[in-house]
């Protein structure tokens, strides 16, 4: 009568405990009306479980009128696991009378409800471990599904089985089957929480994401504590979701790097990506570092030659090959790793890479010295002094002329350029600035700097279009004087021009005006990279992002909005060597990169002379 039922499931009549419990648990507004006049066992016991265990709508003291019973039937595994984590949830079951408690536990463990996982959770509640059902389940997943068979695993399993009481409901293979199913369900539940915690969206989904992250890390922290309590640290290292499993995979990556097999290294890095915690920000940095280690190991496995036949070939090699090597080496040296095995592997790998890179650098320096002394024409090779004529002029004066924003990132190396380009290509299309035959593959370009590679020489030469030394005033004067601008104007802006006069203005007034003028081509010097090099600022990571270059993203946004073509270059690069060999100081030292001629050459020095050396 309480449900307005016209018929009742005979199985419900046989459960004498259920009738009394349903009457006792009736909500203030009564049970919801049935969707067909038939009160099934599943509907009745699902509603009773929700009410008694505070699962969902009928767990609170509220009026249930207007709610259809068919909308509330069924309690799946994830819902039961979530309930086990709720304050007072397991205690609500223990507070029931024995017949009702046993009846509900049996119902929730049926295959149509939470199945084997439900049986395990109910047994844990009876044993006083209900609140730890999820973290303990994650451990069980590691022991019964992920661990290698061995003495440590079997001993840890034996200790874990005691959590189900002195007389577990099943034994032998049946018990193993139940625990394995329960562990898998817990692992899937926590994995779903990890995914929910990473989701982005509005304020509502953001709150849900924060709650998912809070619950996830509470569960994993508790699981780590229980692992120690069970003395199962060794046995859970195969876990796909515990921190111990991720730590073990980093150790495996270190061993693979030390062994040097490219296939084993690639497999170890894939295993890192497959772990449930791989998307954690700290883990992503470490995994990216391991990926860079794999890149270096693969490069060494090719036995790269030190020699390049020409300066042009060496410069192109820096863009296509060794710049990527420098980027990867900087990654593993900038942060290392707190895993001792992996850190040692990085150290050994870095030593081998540096030896190869120094040999390549030495060969290039010798080739450069010969070419510079001979004064040979660069031919098709780009140089700082030919950059404007060969790269910028075709854009502003060609058939499809475009307004240009030239961004000069002072001191940007090929390694940093590759990293920034990866991010830029998400929103911008990259093009080959010096296309050759139409059937050739487009490629990224580099150019030869003036010597010595100082800003006052290379940058001035770039803006002037000829080899010379100078300062900011010379750059501005020569840049706007080029004839290929035609009727348009051109202007160079430096660091001070990036400072807005108020908080809401990103640039200074002159740069703002130039960007707004459709007849003005704009060049901006960005000094972030060179400033950090000058101050020898070492960061805990090697990643360069657009947001780290002061003014870069704002300028790109302006260019996109105004339909400008963007050309990004540098006046000179750099190679970071954290383990360089010092050359004995002399009185004629001009910078960290050069000294004037005179005196005996040190072993690490190369003498350069010729028309490209500017004084």
N, C-alpha and C positions, 0 to 999 in steps of 0.2 A: 504493500500500500504506500510506503514512503516514496517509492519511485513511480507510482501510478502504473505499475506493470500489469499487463493482461496475461502474461505468461512468465514462468520462471524456469531457468535452466535446472534440470533435475540434479546435476552435479552440485549445484549450490545448496539444494535441500539436504544433501548428504553431509555438507560441511556445517555441522551444528554450531561450531564456534563463530561462523561468519555472520549468522543472523543476529546474534546478540551484539557482536562488534559493530555491525552496520547501524543498528538502532542506537547504540551508545555513542557512535561517532557522527550522528546526523548533524550537519551544519545548521546554524541558526535559521537560515532561510530554506532549509530542507535540501534533499538531494535533487539534482537536476532531472527534469523530465526525460523519459527515454525517447529515442529516435524512432521507435517502431513498436513500442509497447511490450517488447521482449527484454527481460532482464537476464543477460547472460552472466555466466560465472566470471568471465574475463572483465566485463564492464564493472560488475559489483566489486570484485577484489581490487581492480585497478583504482577505483574511486576510494575504496577503503584505505589502500596503501598511501595514496596521495594525502588523504586526510590525517591518518595516524602518523605518518612519517614526515609530514609537512613538505610534501613534494608538489609544488605547483599551486594551482588556483585554490584548491580545497584544503590547503594546509593552514590557511589563516582563518581567523574568526570573522567571516564575512558572509553576506547573503549570496547563495549560489543560484538564485532564481534566474531563469532565462538561459542558463548554460546547458547545452546539449551533451548528454553523456557520451555519445559516440566521439565527441571531440577530445575527450580526456582519457581514453583507454590506451593501455600499453605503456610499459615502463622499460625503456631499453637500457643497455649497459652504460652508455655515457651519462644518462640521466641518474642512474644509480650511483655512479662514481662521483658525480657532482654532489649528490646528496651526502655521500660519506665525508666530503670536505666541509659541509656546512656546520656551523656551530650548533651543537646539540642534536644533530641529525641521528647518529648512531645511538645516542642515549634514548632517543624517542622510541626506538624499537625495543631496547632493553627494558623500558618502563612498562611495556604491555604485559598482560597476563600470559602465562606460558602457552596455552592453546592457541591464542591469537598470534603470538609471536612466532610460534612454530608454523602456523598456517600461512602467515604472510611470507615468512622466509622460504617456505617451500614453493609458494606461488611465484615469488620473484626469481627463483632459481630455475623455473621452467624454461624450456627452449623458446617458447613464444615471447618470453619476457627477457630477462637478462642472461639466461642460459647458464653455462658453466661458470662464467665470470660472476654472475649473481650468486651462485652457490658459494663461491669462494669468499665474496664480500660478506655474505650473511654469516659464514663461519667465523670470519675475522671479527665481526661485531660481537658474536657470542663469546669469543675468546678475549674480548677487551681491546682489540686492535682496530676497531672500525675506523677511527679517525686517521689512521695511517694506511688505509687500504690502498690509496693511489700511490703514494711514494713506495710502499712495500711492493706493490704490483710492478712498478718499474724495475725494481731489483729482480723480481721473479722473471720478468721478461729477459733480463740479461742472463740469469742463471739457467733458465730452461730453453731459451730460444737462441741466444747469441753466443753463449760461452762454449769454448772447446771442451770436449769431454776429457776429464782428468780428475786426479785425486782432489785438487783444490776445489773444483766445481762440485763434485759429489759431496764433499764435506760441507760446503756452503749450503747446498740444497738441503742437507739433513738438518742444519740449524734453522733454515727458513721454514721447513715443514712443521716445526714445533709451534709456529705461530698459529697454526690451525687447530691447536688443542691437543690434548693427550690422546684423544680418540677421534681422529679426522674422519669425515663421512666416507671417504674413499681411501683405498690403499693401492700400492703398486703402480701399474701403468695407468689405471684410472685416475689416481691422484695426480700423476705427472701430467695427464691430459688436461685435467681441470686447471691445474696451476699454470700450465703453458697458455691455455685459452684466456685465463684471467690476466696473466702478465701481458699478453698481446693486446688485450682490450685497454689496459692501463697505458701502455706505450702509445697506442693510437689516440687515446684521449689527450694525453699530454702533448703529443705531436700536433693535434688540432688546436690546443691552446697556444702553442708556439706560433702557428700560422695566424691565429686570430690576433696575437700580440703584435704581429708585424704589419697588419693591415692598416692602411691610412684612410682617412676620410674626414667627415664632419665631426662636430663636437660630440655627438652621440656615439659614433663608432670609435672616436678617440677614447672616450671613457671606457668603453668595452675593451678596447685594446689595452689600456692601462691595467684594468682589472685582470685581464687574461695574463698579462706579464707578471703581475703580482702573485697570482695563484701559481703560475708555472714555476717561478723561482722559489716560492715557498715549498712546493712539492719537491723540486730537485735538491734544494738544500737539505730538506728532511731526509730524502733518499740517501744523500751522501752520508748523513749522520747514521742512519740505520745500517748502511753498508759497513761502516766501521764497527757498529755494535755487533753485527753478525760475523765480523772478521772475514768479510767477503771481498776485500779490495782487489785481490788478484783475480778473483773469478768474474768480476763484472767489467773487466777491461774491454770486453767485446760489445758492450752496450751501444746501441744506436742512438741513445738519448741522454745518458748520464755523462757528466763532465769527465768521469774516469775513462769512459770510452773514447771521448775526443782526445784526452791526453795521451792515451795509448796509440791513437792514430798519428799524433804528432811524433811520438817516439818512433813509430814504424816509418814515417817519412824521413826522419833523421837517419835511420839505418839504411834506407834505400839510397839516400843521397850519398852516404859514406861508401856504399858498395859500388855505386856508379852506373848501374844498369838503367838505361833510359826507360825501358818497359816497366821495371819495378817502381821507378820513381813516379812515372805517370799514373800507375795504379794506386800508389800511396796517396797522391794528391787527389785523385778521384774519390778515394775513400774519405778523405777529409771533407770534400764537398757533399758527400752523401750523409754525413752525420746530422742528427736533428738539431744540434746547436751551431751548425756552420753559419747560420745567418746572423748570429750575435755579432755586434759591431767589433768587439775585440777579436773574436775568432776570425772575422773576415780579413782583418789586417794581417793576422798570422798566416792564414791560408793563402792570401795573396803573396806573402813573402815566400811561402813554400812553392807556390807556382813559379815565382821568379827563380828560385833555386833549381826547379826542373828545367826552366829555359836555359840557365847557365850550363847545367849538366849536359843537356842536349847539344849545346853549342860546342862544348869541349869534346864531345864524342865525335864531332865531325873533323877534329884535328885541324882547326882553321890555320891557314898560312899567315905568316907575319907580313909578307911582302905585298905591296900593291905596285903595279908597274908605273903608274903615273900619279901625279897629284890629283887630277880629276877623278881617277878611279878610287883613290883613297878617300876623297871627300864623299863620293857617292856611296862608298862602302860604309862610311860613318852614319849616313842616313838610313841605309837599308839593313845594316847588320850591327856594327859595333856600338852605335847609339843605343840600340835595344839592349845590348850587353851591359853598357854603362848604367842604363836604367835599372836592370835587374840586380846588378852588383850593388848599386846604391840602396836598393830595397833591403837586401839581406844584411848589409853593413850598418844601415841607419838604426835598426832596431834589434837585430839579433833575435833571440828567443829565450824564454826562461826555462824551456825544456832542455836539460843538459845535453842529451843525445843530439837533438836538432841543432843546438848552438854550436856544438863541436863540429858537426857536419858542415854548417855554414862557414865556420872559420877555415876548415880545410879546403872547401870549395872556393872560397874567396881568394885564398893564396894561389891556387892554380889559375884562376881567372886573371888575377893581377899580373902574374908572370906572362901570360899570353898577351894581355893588353899592353904591357910595357914593351914587349917585343914588337907589336904592331905600331905603337907610338914611335919607337926608335926608328923603325923602317920608314915610317912616314916622314919623320923629321929629316932623315938623310935624303929622301927623295925631294922634299921641299927645298932643302938647301941647294941641291943641284939645279932645280928648276928656277929658283929665285936668283941665283948667281948668274945663270945664263940669260935672264931677262926674256925668256921665251914668251911669245904671245899666248894668252890664255885660250885662244881659240873659242870653242863652244862652251868652255867652262865658265860658270857664273863667278863674278867677283864683286866685292862691295862697290867698287866704282862703276861697274856696268849694270848694277841691279836696277836702278831707276830706268835706264834706257831700255833694258831688255824685259823687265817684268812689269813695271808700272806704266810706262808709256803706251804699250799695246792696249792696256785696259782703258786709259783715259782718251786715247786718240784713235782707237780702232773703229771698225765699222759699227760695232755694238758698244760704243763708248759708255762707260759707267763712271759715276762719281766714286772716288776712292777714299777709304779710311785705311791709312797705313799705320799699323801698330808695331813699334819697334820695342821688343822686350830685351832690354839691355842684359847681356850676359847669358841669354837662353841657350842651353846646349841642345844637341840633337836628342839626348835622353829626355829632357824636359819637354821638348817639342812633341815627341811621340806621345807623351802622357797627356798633354793638353789637347792634342789633336783627337785622341780617342773620345774625349768629352765633347769637343767642338762638333764632331761629326754626327752627334745626336740631333743637332738642329741646323747645321750648315753643310753645304756640299763642297767638298774639297776639289780643287782643279789643279792641273799641271800648268804652272806659270810659263814654262818654256817648252811648248809642244814641239816635237820633232816631226818625223814622218807620221802620217795619220794612222798607219797600221801598228805603231809602237804603243806599248802599254803606258798610260800616263803614270807619272811617279812624282813623289815628293822631292824637292830640290834643296841643295845647300850651295853655299858659295864660299870662295876663299876670302878670308879677312885680310886687311892690310897688316903690315908688321912694323913694330911689335903690336900684339893684339890688345891695344889700349883703346878706351872709349874716345879719347881726344884724337885718335888717328882713324880707327876703323869707322866710328859713327860719323865723324865729319866727312870722311871720304865717301860714305854711302849717300849722305844728303847732298854733297857737292857734285857727285858724279865724276870725281877724279881723286887721285891719291893726294892727300894733304893732311896736315894737322890743324886743329882749331878748337873752338869752343861752341857753346850754344848759339851765340850771335852769328857765327860763321855758318852754322847749320841752317838757321832760319833764313839768312840772306841768300845763300846759294840755292836752297830748296825752292824758294818762290821764284827764282830767276830763270828756271828751266823753260825753254821755248815750247816744249811739247804740251804745256798747260793750255796753250792757245789763249782764248779770251777768258778762260777761268782763272781763278786765283788759287794759291796754295799756301798753307801755313803749317809750321811746326810748333808743337806745344810740349812743354816739359813738366816736371813734377809739380811745380807750384800752380800750374794751370788746372790741376785736377782738384784743387781745393775749392769747394763752393763757398759762397759768402754767407749762406744760411743752411740750416739743417735739412731743408727740403730741396736744396739744389745740389746736384752731384758734381758739377764742374764750375770752374771759374767763369766770369762773364765773357772773356774773349773766346775761350773754347766753346762755350755754349752758343755764342753768336756765330762762330764759324760752322758748327755742326748744323745750325738752322739755315745757313745760307746755301742754297742749292747750287751756287756757282763756285763754291770753295771746296777744294780737295784738302783733306786734313791728315796730318801725321802727328802721332802722339808717342812720346817716349815713356815707357813704363819701367821703373827702376827696381821693382821689388826683388827680382832674382839677384841682380848684381849687388844690391844693398845687403842681402843676406850672405852672399859670398864674402863681401868685404868684412862683415862682422863675424864671419865664421860661425854662423848660427847653425847648430846641429839640432835637428828635430828628431823626435822618437819614431818618425815614419818618413818615408821618402816620397810619398805621393804628392804631386803638385796638381792642384785643382784650380779651375778658373777663378773661384771665389778668393783664392789666396793672392792673386795678382791685383793689386790695388787699382781700381778703375776699369779693369778689363771687362767684366760682365756688363757694367753700365754702358761702356762704349759700344759693345757688341749689340746691345739692345737698341741704342740710338741708330746704329748702322742698319739693322734689320728694319726698323721703322721707317727709315728714309731711303731704303732701296740701294744702299751703298755697297760696292764690292769691298771686301775686307782682305787685306794682305798682311800677314803676320810674319815677321822676320826678327833677326837679331843682328847686331853689329859684330859681335864676336861671341864665341861659346866658352865653355869651360869643361874640364874633366875633373871630377872630385876624386882625389886619391887620399884616403884616410891613413895610408901607411907609406907616404912618400919618403924619399931619401933626400935629406937636405944637402944643398951645395954650399960649400964654404963661402961665407959672405966676403964680398969685395967692395972697395970704395965706390966702384962705378955701378952698383946695383940700381936699376931704375924702377923695378917693381918685382912682385913675386914671380913674374913670368919672363923677365928679361934684364939684361945689363948691357951697358955699352961695350963696344969692342975694345980689346986690349988685354994683355996678360994671357997666361996659359989656360987652355980649355980644361975644365973638369970633365970627368968621365961621363957625367950625365948631361953635358952641355953640347949644343950644336951651334956653329957659327953661321949666321945668315947675312947675306949681302946682296945688293942688286937694287933695281928700280922699285921693287915693292916694299923695301925697307924705308920708312919715312921718319925723318928727324926734324 
